[in-house]
């Protein structure tokens, strides 16, 4: 089984590259995405991303990070980028910073944007992992979600992924959709499983502020249906040898997402693109460091025509909360020694809260590890809020 320890991320960093544009904004989406009405060209996008990376290179060098362990193209719809554009970006980064030998490079793909030769071009560009935004295999549900693709497009894209020897790929699915029965949700899950994907992200639709669904809420299944759907799906995934290593992430052994693991284990990452966030640890000496948060301008216009961005040093309380917020999403939690290595603080500073959570059967504390119990995973938000 793939180890859930942050030791492998001690001297490495991840890169997130945000592509902000979509063909159409989905009514449930609260990501920083837009329709490209200003017609910003692909070359202008590439030029700015590379300049953004170069502007942060000195900060990366100060972080004591030796290599890049993962790169993630997210969005928006980054599969609107050409394979050549992806190559330009990756080649530039590799000239300035070393890649690990097992570098994971993920591209988020919308099935409605893929053509016959797309996967071949992405494979040639250096992409090693595809994350496919399927959401459902039923056309009526896809229409309600505002997706531009249909079930046949998902199946075409998955077959294309397999054809071009992407041994590592993820299928994104949602449950709790408008008008969705338990049988509907399980049908979607079984359809995904029929392709034997190494990784599945299976998560509940939630209505977020600043979305069309928030302004005009659809009728969603009741809590009992949601609960029964989740329980039935979990059993099916377990039966098919998928490990529920994170709240909504399921993987075959050795196919955990390295990039997301780095987030959840409170590793360092550099964000490039509109609205991208970064967390970078800068060292004064081996035991003395500060954690920086960087936030790039959210709107594409501000990002493309400005060099300014937010930067601040996190407080002790912010660091502790962020560490717990992320690590408690993992089924195996975290090693006690990793708390100190990632935060620079002794675990004693939250010992009372840890013991309180353990007494409520929300946490299990062993000699070297702290992890959420099944009850803690069920009431994860309540558990995380204890550390605010």
C-alpha positions, 0 to 999 in steps of 0.5 A, spaced: 500 500 500 502 507 498 505 510 504 501 516 507 507 519 510 510 526 508 517 524 508 517 523 501 515 531 500 520 533 505 525 536 499 520 537 494 515 542 491 508 541 487 506 546 481 499 548 480 497 551 473 491 555 473 487 555 466 481 560 467 477 559 461 471 554 460 466 554 454 461 554 458 460 556 466 457 550 470 451 552 474 454 548 480 461 551 479 464 556 484 471 555 481 475 561 478 473 560 471 470 565 466 468 564 458 474 568 454 470 574 452 476 578 451 479 573 447 486 572 450 491 568 446 494 561 448 501 565 447 499 570 451 497 565 456 503 561 456 508 568 456 504 570 463 505 563 466 512 563 464 513 570 467 510 568 473 514 562 474 520 566 473 518 571 478 517 566 484 524 562 482 528 566 487 523 564 493 523 557 491 530 557 491 530 560 498 525 554 500 530 549 500 526 545 495 530 541 491 525 538 486 518 538 483 514 532 485 508 534 481 505 539 476 497 540 476 494 543 470 487 545 473 481 550 471 477 552 468 478 547 462 485 546 461 484 541 456 482 547 451 490 548 451 494 545 446 499 539 447 504 544 444 502 549 449 503 544 455 510 542 452 512 550 452 510 551 459 513 544 462 520 545 458 521 552 461 520 550 468 524 544 467 530 548 465 530 552 471 528 547 476 529 539 477 524 534 476 523 528 480 524 521 476 517 519 478 514 526 476 506 526 476 503 531 471 496 531 471 491 535 466 484 536 468 480 534 461 473 536 460 470 530 455 467 535 451 473 538 449 477 532 446 478 531 439 481 524 436 489 526 436 488 530 443 491 524 447 496 523 443 499 530 443 498 531 451 502 524 451 507 527 447 507 533 451 509 530 458 502 529 461 503 523 465 496 523 468 489 525 466 483 527 471 477 526 467 471 531 469 465 526 467 460 527 473 455 523 470 454 517 465 447 519 464 445 525 459 439 528 463 443 529 469 449 532 465 444 537 462 441 539 469 449 540 471 450 544 465 455 540 462 457 541 454 458 533 454 454 527 453 455 520 456 458 518 449 463 523 449 466 520 456 466 513 453 470 516 447 475 520 452 476 514 456 477 509 451 482 514 448 486 515 454 487 507 455 489 507 447 494 512 448 497 508 454 495 513 460 496 508 466 494 513 471 488 516 470 482 519 474 474 519 473 471 525 477 463 523 479 458 526 483 452 524 487 446 527 490 444 530 483 438 533 482 432 528 480 438 522 482 435 516 485 440 511 489 440 507 483 442 512 478 448 514 482 450 507 483 449 506 475 454 512 474 459 508 479 458 502 475 459 505 469 466 508 471 468 502 474 467 498 468 473 502 465 477 500 471 480 507 472 486 507 477 483 513 481 476 515 482 474 522 485 466 520 488 463 526 491 457 529 493 454 535 489 454 541 494 451 548 493 456 553 493 455 561 494 456 565 488 453 560 483 447 559 479 445 553 483 445 558 489 441 563 486 436 558 483 437 552 488 435 545 484 431 540 488 436 535 491 435 528 494 434 528 501 439 526 507 436 519 507 437 518 500 444 521 500 446 517 506 444 510 503 447 512 496 454 514 499 454 507 504 452 503 498 457 506 493 463 505 499 461 498 499 462 497 491 468 501 491 471 497 497 469 490 493 473 493 487 479 494 491 479 501 491 482 504 498 478 510 500 485 514 502 481 521 503 474 524 504 472 523 496 478 520 493 479 512 492 485 509 488 488 502 487 494 501 491 500 505 489 495 510 485 494 515 490 494 522 487 501 525 489 499 532 487 493 532 492 497 528 497 502 534 497 496 539 499 493 534 504 499 533 508 501 540 508 507 540 503 509 546 499 506 548 492 507 554 487 501 556 484 501 560 477 495 563 474 489 567 475 487 566 483 492 561 484 494 560 491 501 558 494 504 555 500 512 556 501 516 555 507 522 559 507 528 557 512 533 561 516 536 555 518 534 547 519 529 549 525 527 556 524 522 557 518 516 561 516 510 559 512 508 564 506 502 565 503 501 568 496 495 569 492 495 571 485 490 576 482 483 573 481 481 576 475 484 574 468 485 582 466 488 583 473 493 577 472 495 578 465 496 586 466 499 586 473 505 584 476 502 585 483 500 579 488 498 578 495 504 575 500 503 574 507 506 570 513 502 565 516 500 566 524 501 560 529 494 559 529 493 559 522 499 554 521 496 549 526 489 550 523 491 549 516 495 543 518 489 539 521 484 542 516 488 538 511 491 532 514 484 530 517 481 529 510 486 523 510 484 516 512 490 515 516 491 522 518 498 524 520 505 522 524 506 526 530 513 527 528 510 530 521 506 535 525 513 538 528 516 538 521 511 541 517 509 547 523 515 547 527 511 547 533 510 542 538 504 537 538 503 539 546 500 546 543 494 542 541 494 536 546 488 538 550 484 539 543 486 532 541 485 529 547 478 532 547 477 530 540 479 523 542 474 522 548 469 524 543 471 518 539 473 523 533 480 521 533 484 515 534 491 517 538 497 512 537 504 512 539 506 515 533 500 517 529 493 521 529 487 519 525 480 520 524 475 515 527 470 513 522 465 517 526 470 523 525 470 522 518 463 522 518 463 529 522 469 531 519 467 539 519 466 538 526 472 535 528 476 540 523 473 546 527 475 544 533 482 547 531 480 554 529 
